[in-house]
Amino acid sequence: MPQHGIFFDADADCVGIMGKIPWEWNRKWTELLALSGTSLFLSVKPGLPAKEEEKELSDFLEIASRRHQPAKPMDWEETSCPSHWETEYGLKKYNWYQQTGFLFGDLWQ
């Protein structure tokens, strides 16, 4: 992040909305990336998002278009999948795990 906005814009990742991952999970990821302070990229299968999901995506793109301080993972030393983030909009907590404990494990089988 020290070079973000100086030499290039960093991008945390791309949100893939292709139908395999339920919107509840993509919503969390999209929100965090929108608040991350990096560029937001979306790969959306045409016709897939419902109208309310399209509205949320539009809102996230609007948030991402504003310049803000980078989001900071607060629990990165305890986990490889940080769930506590400090953002300009306050502290955010994301639960990335299903009851099985696998992060999308059963979606790829």
Salt bridges, closest charged atoms under 4 A:
ASP9 OD1 - HIS4 ND1 3.94
GLU31 OE2 - LYS92 NZ 3.85
GLU56 OE2 - ARG27 NE 2.69
ASP59 OD1 - LYS55 NZ 2.62
GLU62 OE1 - ARG66 NH2 2.51
ASP75 OD2 - HIS84 ND1 3.17
